[in-house]
Amino acid sequence: MIARLSLVCGVLAALFAPSLLRAEQPVLPLALPSLERSSVSGHLRILSATDADMIEPLLQGFRHRYPDITVEYVEYDQSQDLNRDVQTACRQHMPLADLIINSAIDLQVKLVNGGCAQRQSLRAVLPEWARWRDELYGLTYEPVVIAYRKSAFPAGNPPRSRFEMLDLMRHDPALYYGRVGTYDIRSSGAGYLFMTLDATQASTFGRMMESLARSQARLVCCSAQVLDGLQDGSLSLGYNILGAYALDRQRKGGSEIGIVFPEDYTLVFTRTAFVYKFASNPAAAAAFIDFALSDEGRRISREETTLLNPIDGEPALRVLYGLAPDAPLRLRPIEISPALLLGQDQQKRRHLLKEWLAALHEIASEGSGEGP
């Protein structure tokens, strides 16, 4: 499903390799020059796989800063659908949009590597891991977490790492049968990326596949579906869930939802943006990226959204999630680089999907084949 929203006059109307991960760096002491209301005007069309209500404050702030720009925001449910449309249009040298924002970093790198982006000279000074070739820019800073239903852990002891999660699922399989949710990597671009990184980073990966199979894990398209299950009680645990979405759901009445930063390591990903090669208004698209990473845009991200940004980084994350300054975190940002293309090699992708499907199907079929 694709939803279109237009911003007019400021009012929202209508609706795999270890080198891919970088150790967290201290926050950069950066103050960008104030953005001036310039001669940039016209219509800005954004294609994005980010929920409109999550990014709305940033869109509104941009419209206030640039009142002569009207914004059309086209929301995709699936990152892979967005990638397909951009790839098709790019191959045909067709206009499609001005700015592309997607959570599937590897798919974005592939598009940029294929010549679908324009090089820009922007004000923002991002950490090295969060930009590539002056064409692809990280706009957000989001942990990938374990989410859980609080009442499923009355003693307040949810799993704090992948190891603990696996132990729970192994020692009490009846309790977790059909009650663990994670991505269906066949349809989720971000889920596929997280899986490929887990395969290279986690010593528990093989056991994780086995446990998800034995527990008849619920495979879904997106974090929202897992959060729905945690909220209505049909799920107890969610693996590799977008922390920004989980925290947003908490704030909107999801008091049953808890969030864990895995102690073995916590992936941090960024929604990346690039100016489309055949954009009708590339200046407006570049202005939006600059605004999102400016002092003003970062303030909006910190105070009015749960997305954060790569420049403010870990200190802002600790404040947003209410973590103590000295609370141990093992954050591993996913580096935007050509190394991500390894997981998108078609032969390698087919092999990984075949192994994943075989593990989930065959192991789950062993034994009686009946749930407890």
C-alpha positions in Angstrom: 0.0 0.0 0.0 1.2 3.5 -0.8 -0.1 6.6 1.0 0.3 10.1 -0.2 0.4 13.2 2.0 0.8 16.8 0.9 2.1 19.6 3.0 0.8 23.0 1.8 1.3 26.2 3.8 2.7 24.3 6.7 -0.4 22.2 7.3 -0.3 18.4 6.9 -3.2 17.6 4.5 -4.7 14.5 3.2 -4.0 11.7 3.6 28.2 -8.9 5.5 30.9 -8.3 7.1 32.2 -7.1 10.5 33.5 -4.0 8.8 29.9 -2.9 8.2 29.6 -2.2 11.9 31.4 0.6 13.7 32.1 1.1 17.4 30.1 4.0 18.7 31.9 7.3 18.6 31.4 10.3 21.0 29.0 12.9 20.0 30.4 15.4 17.5 30.6 19.0 18.8 28.8 20.5 15.8 26.9 23.7 15.3 25.7 24.2 11.7 25.2 27.7 10.3 21.7 28.8 10.5 19.7 27.9 7.4 18.5 30.9 5.5 15.2 31.1 3.8 16.5 31.1 0.2 15.2 31.2 -3.3 14.5 27.5 -3.2 10.9 27.0 -4.0 8.5 24.8 -6.0 7.2 21.3 -5.3 9.2 18.7 -3.4 8.2 15.0 -3.9 9.5 12.6 -1.3 9.2 8.8 -1.5 9.8 7.1 1.8 9.2 3.9 3.8 9.0 5.8 7.1 5.6 6.2 8.7 4.3 9.6 8.0 3.3 10.3 11.6 6.8 9.6 12.7 8.5 12.1 10.4 5.6 14.7 10.4 7.3 17.1 12.9 10.4 17.3 10.7 8.2 17.8 7.6 6.4 20.6 9.4 9.6 22.2 10.5 10.9 22.2 7.0 7.7 23.8 5.6 8.0 26.5 8.2 11.6 27.2 7.2 10.8 27.1 3.5 7.3 28.4 3.0 7.7 28.6 -0.8 8.1 24.8 -1.1 5.1 22.5 -1.1 5.8 19.0 0.0 4.3 15.8 -1.2 5.2 12.8 1.0 4.5 9.4 -0.5 4.6 6.6 2.2 5.4 3.0 1.2 4.5 0.1 3.5 7.5 -2.0 2.3 11.0 -0.8 1.7 11.5 -3.4 -1.1 8.5 -1.9 -3.0 10.0 1.5 -2.8 13.3 0.2 -4.0 11.7 -1.6 -6.9 9.9 1.5 -8.1 13.0 3.7 -7.9 15.1 1.1 -9.6 12.6 0.8 -12.5 12.3 4.5 -13.0 16.1 5.0 -12.8 16.7 2.4 -15.5 14.3 4.2 -17.8 15.7 7.6 -16.9 12.3 8.7 -15.8 11.3 11.4 -13.2 9.7 9.8 -10.1 10.6 11.9 -7.1 13.1 14.4 -5.8 14.2 12.7 -2.6 14.3 9.0 -1.7 14.3 7.9 2.0 14.6 4.2 2.9 15.4 2.1 6.0 16.9 -0.7 3.9 20.5 0.8 3.8 21.8 -1.9 1.5 19.1 -1.3 -1.1 19.9 2.4 -1.0 23.6 1.7 -1.5 22.8 -0.5 -4.5 20.7 2.3 -6.1 23.4 4.9 -5.5 26.1 2.6 -6.8 24.0 2.1 -9.9 23.9 5.8 -10.7 20.5 6.7 -9.4 21.6 9.6 -7.2 23.0 13.1 -7.6 26.1 14.3 -5.8 25.4 17.1 -3.4 27.5 19.5 -1.4 25.7 19.8 1.9 26.4 21.6 5.1 26.1 18.7 7.5 29.2 17.0 8.9 28.1 13.5 9.6 30.1 10.7 11.2 32.1 8.8 8.6 29.8 5.7 9.0 26.7 7.7 8.2 27.5 9.1 4.7 28.9 7.8 1.4 30.3 9.6 -1.7 28.5 12.8 -1.0 25.4 11.1 -2.4 23.9 9.0 0.4 23.2 10.5 3.9 22.1 9.0 7.1 19.2 11.0 8.6 18.3 9.0 11.7 19.9 7.1 14.5 17.8 4.1 15.6 18.6 1.1 17.8 17.5 -2.4 16.9 16.1 -3.9 20.1 14.3 -6.8 21.8 10.8 -5.7 22.6 8.6 -7.6 25.1 5.2 -7.7 26.8 5.7 -6.6 30.4 3.0 -8.9 31.8 4.7 -11.9 30.2 7.6 -11.2 32.6 5.9 -10.4 35.9 9.2 -10.6 37.8 10.6 -7.9 35.6 13.3 -10.1 34.1 13.0 -10.1 30.3 16.0 -11.4 28.4 18.9 -8.9 28.3 20.8 -10.5 25.5 20.4 -13.0 22.6 21.9 -15.7 24.8 19.2 -15.1 27.5 16.5 -15.0 24.9 17.6 -18.3 23.5 17.8 -19.9 26.9 14.2 -18.8 27.7 12.9 -20.2 24.5 14.8 -23.5 25.0 13.9 -24.1 28.6 10.2 -23.2 28.4 9.2 -23.8 24.8 5.5 -24.1 25.6 5.4 -20.6 27.0 6.9 -19.1 23.8 5.2 -21.3 21.1 3.7 -19.0 18.6 4.5 -16.0 20.8 7.7 -14.6 19.3 7.6 -12.2 16.4 10.3 -11.1 14.0 10.7 -10.1 10.3 9.9 -12.2 7.3 13.1 -11.5 5.5 11.5 -12.4 2.2 9.5 -9.2 2.2 11.3 -6.9 4.7 14.4 -5.1 3.4 15.5 -4.0 6.8 14.8 -7.5 8.3 17.0 -9.1 5.6 19.8 -6.6 6.4 19.6 -7.3 10.1 19.6 -11.1 9.4 22.8 -10.8 7.3 24.5 -8.8 10.0 23.4 -11.3 12.7 24.8 -14.1 10.6 28.3 -12.5 10.7 28.2 -11.0 14.2 26.3 -13.3 16.5 27.7 -16.6 17.6 24.1 -17.5 18.5 22.9 -17.2 14.9 22.4 -20.9 14.2 20.7 -21.4 17.5 18.5 -18.4 16.9 17.3 -20.0 13.6 16.6 -23.2 15.4 14.8 -21.6 18.3 12.6 -19.4 16.1 11.7 -22.5 14.1 10.9 -24.6 17.2 8.8 -21.9 18.7 6.9 -21.3 15.5 7.8 -17.7 15.4 5.4 -15.3 13.8 7.0 -13.8 10.7 5.7 -10.3 9.8 6.4 -7.5 7.4 7.2 -4.8 9.9 7.8 -3.7 13.5 4.3 -2.4 13.8 2.8 -5.9 13.5 5.0 -7.2 16.3 4.1 -4.3 18.5 0.4 -4.9 17.8 0.9 -8.5 19.0 2.8 -7.4 22.2 0.1 -4.9 22.9 -2.9 -7.2 22.5 -1.2 -10.1 24.3 -0.8 -12.5 21.4 3.0 -12.1 21.5 5.5 -12.1 24.4 8.7 -11.2 22.6 9.8 -9.4 19.4 13.3 -9.8 18.0 15.2 -7.2 15.9 12.5 -4.6 16.4 13.0 -0.9 15.5 13.5 0.9 18.8 12.1 4.2 17.5 8.8 2.5 16.7 8.6 0.6 20.0 9.3 3.8 22.0 6.7 5.7 19.9 4.1 3.0 20.7 5.0 3.2 24.4 4.4 6.9 24.4 1.0 6.5 22.6 -0.4 4.2 25.3 1.5 1.0 24.8 2.3 0.7 28.5 2.6 -3.1 28.1 5.6 -2.7 25.8 9.1 -3.0 27.2 12.4 -2.3 25.4 15.8 -4.1 25.8 19.1 -3.0 24.3 20.8 -6.5 23.8 23.9 -6.6 26.0 25.9 -8.7 23.6 25.5 -6.0 20.9 22.8 -3.6 19.7 22.7 -2.7 16.0 22.1 1.0 15.2 20.8 1.8 11.7 20.0 5.0 9.9 17.3 5.8 7.4 19.3 7.0 4.4 18.4 9.7 1.9 19.6 10.6 -1.6 18.6 13.2 -4.2 17.2 11.2 -7.1 19.2 11.3 -10.4 16.2 12.6 -12.4 14.7 14.8 -9.8 12.6 17.8 -10.9 13.6 19.9 -7.9 17.0 18.7 -6.7 17.6 21.9 -4.8 14.6 21.4 -2.6 15.6 17.8 -2.0 19.1 18.9 -0.9 17.6 21.6 1.3 15.5 19.0 3.1 18.6 16.8 3.9 20.4 19.9 5.1 17.5 21.0 7.3 17.1 17.5 8.8 20.7 17.6 9.9 20.8 21.3 10.9 20.6 22.5 14.5 16.9 23.1 14.1 16.2 19.8 12.4 18.1 17.9 15.1 16.3 19.7 17.8 13.0 18.6 16.3 14.2 15.0 16.0 15.3 15.0 19.6 12.3 16.7 21.1 9.3 15.8 18.8 10.2 12.4 17.4 11.8 9.1 18.4 14.1 8.9 15.4 17.1 11.0 16.6 20.1 11.6 14.2 23.7 10.4 13.7 25.2 13.7 14.7 23.8 13.7 18.2 24.3 9.9 18.5 24.6 8.0 21.7 24.2 10.8 24.3 20.9 11.8 22.8 19.8 8.2 22.6 20.5 7.8 26.4 18.3 10.8 27.1 15.5 9.7 24.8 15.2 6.2 26.3 15.8 7.3 29.9 19.1 5.4 30.2 21.7 6.3 32.8 24.8 8.0 31.5 26.9 5.1 32.7 24.5 2.3 31.6 26.6 -0.2 29.6 25.7 -0.2 25.9 27.3 -2.0 23.1 26.1 0.0 20.1 27.2 -1.0 16.7 26.2 1.5 13.9 25.7 -0.1 10.5 28.2 1.6 8.2 27.0 3.0 4.9 29.4 1.5 2.5 29.8 -0.7 -0.6 30.4 -3.7 1.7 26.6 -3.8 2.2 26.3 -4.9 -1.5 27.7 -8.3 -0.6 24.3 -9.3 0.9 22.5 -8.1 -2.2 24.5 -10.3 -4.6 21.7 -12.3 -6.2 23.4 -15.7 -5.9 24.3 -15.0 -2.2 20.8 -13.7 -1.5 19.2 -16.8 -2.9 21.5 -19.0 -0.9 20.8 -17.1 2.3 17.0 -17.2 1.8 17.1 -20.9 1.0 19.0 -21.7 4.2 16.7 -19.5 6.2 13.6 -21.0 4.8 14.9 -24.6 5.2 15.9 -24.0 8.8 12.5 -22.5 9.8 10.5 -25.1 7.9 12.4 -28.3 8.5 13.3 -27.8 12.1 9.8 -26.7 13.0 8.4 -29.8 11.3 10.4 -32.2 13.5 8.7 -34.0 16.4 5.0 -34.2 16.7 4.3 -31.1 14.6 1.7 -30.1 17.1 1.8 -27.0 19.2 1.6 -27.3 23.0 
